[in-house]
Amino acid sequence: MKQSSMRLTYNRPAPVIDDFLSCSTPECAWEKYSLPLGNGFFGANVFGRLGTERVQISDPTLTNPYYTPKTIPRRRSCASGVNSMAELLFDFGHEGAENYEMSLSLDDAVHTVRYTHEGVTYTRECFTSHPDRVFVMRVSADKPGALSFSVRNVIPFLGEYNVEPGDGMGKSGEVKASGNTLSASGRMEYYGILFENRLRVINNGGRVSINSDSLTVEGADSALILFTCATNYELSQRVFTEPEHEKKLGFSPAPTELVDGLINSAEAKGYDALLESHLRDYHALFGRVKFSLYEDVPADTTDVLLEKYKKGERSPYFEILLYHFGRYLMISASRTLLPAHLQGIWNAFADSPWSCGYWHNINLQMNYWSVGSANLSELFIPYINYAKAYMPLAEQNADAYVAESYPDKLSEPGKNGWIIGTGGWPYKIDGFSSRSHSGPGTGAFTALLFWDYYDFTRDTAFLRDFGYPALRSMATLYKKVLIKRDGAYLVEHSASPEIEHNGSYYHTVGCAFDQQMVYECFRRVIDSARVLEISDPFVDELEAMLPYLDPVLIGDDGQVKEFREETHYASIGEPHHRHISHLVGLYPGTVINERHPEWIKAAQVTLDRRGDRTHCWAAAHRMLLWARCGRGDRTMDLMRSLIQNNVMDNLWDRHPPFQIDGNFGYTAGVGEMLLGGSDGIIRVLPALPKEWGRGEFSGLVARGGVEFDCRWQDGRVTYLAARAKADVTFELRLPEGNTLDNPEQSIITLKPGERKVLIAER
């Protein structure tokens, strides 16, 4: 199928509004106007400026701990965390240029700036290559010898401390110029992180000279700028279990040989070969899914399209662009060592928003809800590897929690399951206590991601080796924290994430969030054992307990109760809170389903009462919940709300400040509108809004590992084909009034790689 070009376009550069210290400037240019590139190893933000171009570089392993200052006020919920690797500053001196154009091609992951200055047309092309681990910029002029500029490589935030004297989070470093290269090296004190980067300029014509701390190009036809960076971070269990922070990386040498090898290899390949390998790698991922609503590419720039959308002028193209932008961000952020954090792989500040952490009471999970449907499941592997590294510490946390709260149920160390609190970082994860603001359901909320990875890929080797053991171990913990009360098994120290009552976090017994997550965990352990044909008495015990978990209770107003003791809606808690955790059994869970229509109805009451206008990620969760209810027009309401209230000019989602989970959640929501289902049932167009009366998609994946191509007109499917990744049998559900070519064969069986046309072209 054909798909319109997916490009972000602008006719002006990012304004010069820079706050390099924190997220305290409402119109921060980095957050709202810069355009992101990334290769999984590091992120680059390009501003497209004419006088001094700024390219900001982030490396997620270059980080200080989350830190709340004791002697000075915290600034708008900002703390430490991921620290900026470099600021690359290109002095072009082309203010007042004409015919300015800037774009970011999502199809190719290439950033382009073009303009005319004093009769010369200049072009800059940038990309970050995953296979070559390098940032590439080519600058050219359309007249021989017309290109002159200088470039600086600046290490930000050097000092003896980060936030306040004595915090132990100083940063030292220096930049040296030699030949055509600016080499930076340094150390971040707290974890003993050694970092290095290289910037190299290869001129075509003219000459390159050293001028103090910069390189100057004079009289060139074009120039190639290469940049790479690394730290001595290694993802390992020791990084998490070593109690002394300064020893966590004590075994890791400086990455000198690595960065020198990378920059030399990139120079040897040259621009054309670097671009070719980048495109081949990127296209193999991004090109898997296409989506069209049959609207041509609008003439308006992206910021103008957004402005019009916020005033009520819908653009189907913009809705698709934002969907693919989420896929682009995932490919850019989650390819290698670490998973995508709260800002993906990007951050420009000394005090990064919420430390750029991995927050496990919805934000981390939402980051990865889209990957299965969007045909990008392998991009979840960085989180799998991250979990394997933190798992021994998570088991220690479980030992400590059971010893504190259930000493009579304490088993030997490492045999009490595992648990994770809300926060996670490259060097540690939070433990858990009975006073945490989110209940122990956070663990299952995380572990369900492992089942989802299996369900979309049908990778039984993964399920056997890690997915099932992780789910079973989580269930082991839950068996210890459940108490029998009023004929039900309830989580004793329970909390619905971040909900306050009478001015403090509310703690209770058996809130809906925890009960639903325990239910989902038990279900997936049982399902995994069946897939793997495992006979286990422990699994039999879970199956016997399942009917007594009370995952859903209905209140006096017909709502799903957030708390067992709740009567009317929000008689406890906050009526319009951003979290809507008592519906996690609807999405990402499945316990609230069509077999219980009264629960679906109660979920809709809760959604209406909670309200549509909220933070970016919270709007995305509501969007997903309405889609699971099969309400396409209400799902569209939330899509509009998210775009109109939360999306910035560069399409990043604003909490505020910027959080990437809203972008990923939006992509997941669109996928759920087009293709849904669970437990052996696949639904095509389950939440199609009236506005999307005609369209098509190809390459979307349903649970069961089935890839679909679909076309529809006026809500009626006109073409449908399915291809299986593994042996699969499923029941197919179509929108009302639609029929298969063979209506009696709604139960479909496919072999690995088999493709079947289910509805021929009509």
Secondary structure, 3 states (H helix, E strand, C coil): CCCCCCEEEECCCCCCCCCCCCCCCCCCHHHHCCEEEECCCCEEEECCCCCEEEEEEEEEEEECCCCCCCCCCCCCCECCCEEEEEEEEEECCCCCCEEEEEEEECCCCEEEEEEEECCEEEEEEEEEECCCCEEEEEEEECCCCCEEEEEEEECCCCECCCCCCCCCCCEEEEEEEECCEEEEEEEECCCCEEEEEEEEEEEECCEEEEECCEEEEEEECEEEEEEEEEECCCCCHHHHHCCCHHHCCCCCCCCHHHHHHHHHHHHHHHHHHHHHHHHHHHHHHHCCCEEECCCCCCCCCHHHHHHHHHCCCCCHHHHHHHHHHHHHHHHHHCCCCCCCECCECCCCCCCCEHHHCCCCCCHHHHHHCCCCCCCCHHHHHHHHHHHHHHHHHHHHHHHHHHHHHCHHHCCCCCCCCCCCCCCECCCCECCCCCCCCCCCHHHHHHHHHHHHHHHHHCCHHHHHHHHHHHHHHHHHHHHHHEEEECCEEEECCECCCCCEECCEECCECCCHHHHHHHHHHHHHHHHHHHHHCCCCHHHHHHHHHHHHCCCCCECCCCCECCCCCCCCCCCCCCCCCCCCHHHCCCCCCCCCCCCCHHHHHHHHHHHHHHCCCCCHHHHHHHHHHHHHCCCHHHHHHHHHHHHHHHECCCCCEECCCECCHHHHHHHHHHHHHHEECCCCEEEECCCCCCCCCEEEEEEEEECCCEEEEEEEECCEEEEEEEEECCCEEEEEECCCCCCCCCCCCCEEEECCCCEEEEECCC
